[in-house]
Structure formats: C-alpha cells, structure tokens
Amino acid sequence: MSYGQLPGASGSLAADARSLNNLKLQAGKKTPAAIKEAAKQFESLFMRELIKSMREATMKSGLMDSPGGDLGADLLDQQFAVQMSGQPGGLSDLIAQQLSRQTVDAKPGAADSDKKPVVTPISARTKASSLAAYSAHASAPTVGQTNFVQRHSEAAASAEKSSGIPASYMLGQAGHETGWGQHEIKMKGGAPSFNLFGIKAGAGWTGKVAEVTTTEYVNGIAKKAVAKFRAYDSYESSFRDYAKLITQTPRYAQASLQTNSVQAFATGMQKAGYATDPDYASKLSRAIHTTQRLQRAQVLAQNV
C-alpha cells in the first residue's frame, strides 16, 4: 500500500497529483459511474483537508509531535475522510452534478486546437480558501438541532433499514416539522403525541388523535385551521409510520425513489402535496443538509 492511497476501489483516496489527474480523466468520460467515483474522491479530499485543519487548530500541542506521529495522523485523517464521503445527498452529489454540467466534450471532427478544454472547477477545493467559502454557505447547527439528531438517530436508523429512506432525510424532516423538537404536537392536556412528521389523521386512521390549530396555505395565503393529527405511543412508532406512509402510498412513490438527491427528494415531497407551504422543498432541503453535517461531525467525534 503506497502512501496516500488506501486499499480497495471504494475505500481509496487520491492524495497525489497523478491519482487526481486520473480522476479528472475518468470524469471526462462522462459515464455515470466514473463521475460518481470522481465526485466521491473530490469530496474525500475536501473532507481530509477539513479534518486536518480541525486537528491542527484544536489538537496540536507541540509536545508529542514527530514525523511518525504526523504520518499516522494523516493516514487516519484519510480513512475518516473516505468513511464520511459519498453519503446520499452529500457534497459528492453536488460535485457530480457540477462535473456532469461542466465537463465539456470535444466537438466531433474538430482539430485539436479547436477542442474545448475539459472544465474541472474542483481543483481548488482542497485549499483553505475553499474550505472557508464552503463553510460560509452553511450555518453552524445549533445545540437544539444537535440534541434532536442525537436523540432520534437510533429510531431513524431502524426505519431506514426497513424502508430504504436515508435516516438523515427522516431526521431532517422531523426536525423541520417540529422546530427541532421545540414545537411537537401535543395531546389534549399537554401529553406528547410522539408525532414528529405532522401526519394528519385521515378517515382511515384508527389510532389515537391529537387535535390542534395549525397553519395551512390556501392559494399561497397562510390561514389558521383546526386539524386532527395521528398520535403514537413512542417516537419509534412515529418513524415507522412515516416510513410506511412514504413508501406505500402511491402519491409519494416518485419522491420515495429520489434517495440519492436531497433536492429531488424534497421537491418530490412538495409536489406530492406533503405540505401546503410553497417554500416547503427549500426548507426541507436545508433541514436535511443540517442533519447530514451533524451526522458527519458525530462520525468524526466517535473516531478521533
């Protein structure tokens, strides 16, 4: 095993110029598999530099520094970067979209001098300036958001296994619907309904019901209305019922298949009529991205 590359195609990290140039060449072929792998590698490089900058900012004491220790830390950073990259709806999806749009093929029959260059705007992503620019577009998660994700991660992971919907998508939607646990639906008398997704109790619902005043949008205008919502015995039941609703209800069939793109999933949920808010897709997307940042931070904290 050479320095800068871990074994296995799916577990490797291109950390040298030759490997990086090979990734650009593969991405230039514009095959979905090549673009996906290149995007994952670019995200790994980005995450590696991010972890390295965090380590240097918080852990370097100077007392135990040594070439061997630095090498070990760097290899560990690479492993963490690979593990944290390639998640559905993550940065690699955005990079893949950019590569698909901006990788330009040469015109058929044109002379070499007339060929358009392959555009690879990701070359500076490993620089400190790129890290700062990326962070500037993502506000830091709050304590409430962090606690909410930690509290419900196990239930979401269980629902993911049975439904295929990413836990981060469900946690993000639950966070958005409840104000990250601050505005959960209550039963009469103040008891919890355990309804994290704002699922209403229609004619076919035979379980408990929580009746509350909510905001609905009619022709883009917000109005208050009293509605009946489903109530459960636990948060785990809420996640299971949500997963069942999304995967088994025809109106959500298209949205449930968009698990590789946060934006596509959120847009699909809005088009299917999950909520009447005209800005629901953008709000849901932001909530899911927040959850994914928290999940990556949790992975890093567990392994450092």
C-alpha positions, 0 to 999 in steps of 0.5 A: 500500500503506497502512501496516500492511497488506501486499499480497495476501489471504494475505500481509496483516496487520491492524495497525489497529483497523478491519482487526481489527474486520473480522476479528472480523466475518468470524469471526462468520460462522462459515464455515470459511474466514473463521475460518481467515483470522481465526485466521491474522491473530490469530496474525500479530499475536501473532507481530509483537508477539513479534518486536518485543519480541525486537528491542527487548530484544536489538537496540536500541542507541540509536545508529542509531535514527530514525523511518525506521529504526523504520518499516522495522523494523516493516514487516519485523517484519510480513512475518516475522510473516505468513511464520511464521503459519498453519503446520499445527498452529500457534497459528492452529489453536488460535485457530480452534478457540477462535473456532469454540467461542466465537463465539456466534450470535444466537438466531433471532427474538430482539430485539436486546437479547436477542442474545448478544454475539459472544465474541472472547477474542483481543483481548488477545493482542497485549499483553505480558501475553499474550505472557508467559502464552503463553510460560509454557505452553511450555518453552524447547527445549533445545540437544539438541532444537535440534541434532536439528531442525537436523540432520534438517530437510533429510531431513524436508523431502524426505519431506514433499514426497513424502508430504504429512506436515508435516516438523515432525510427522516431526521431532517424532516422531523426536525423541520416539522417540529422546530427541532423538537421545540414545537411537537404536537401535543395531546389534549392536556399537554401529553406528547403525541410522539408525532414528529412528521405532522401526519394528519389523521385521515378517515382511515386512521384508527389510532389515537388523535391529537387535535390542534390549530395549525397553519395551512396555505390556501392559494399561497395565503397562510390561514389558521385551521383546526386539524386532527393529527395521528398520535403514537405511543413512542417516537419509534412508532412515529418513524415507522409510520412515516416510513410506511406512509412514504413508501406505500402510498402511491402519491409519494412513490416518485419522491420515495425513489429520489434517495440519492438527491436531497433536492429531488427528494424534497421537491418530490415531497412538495409536489406530492402535496406533503405540505401546503407551504410553497417554500416547503422543498427549500426548507426541507432541503436545508433541514436535511443538509443540517442533519447530514453535517451533524451526522458527519461531525458525530462520525468524526467525534466517535473516531478521533 
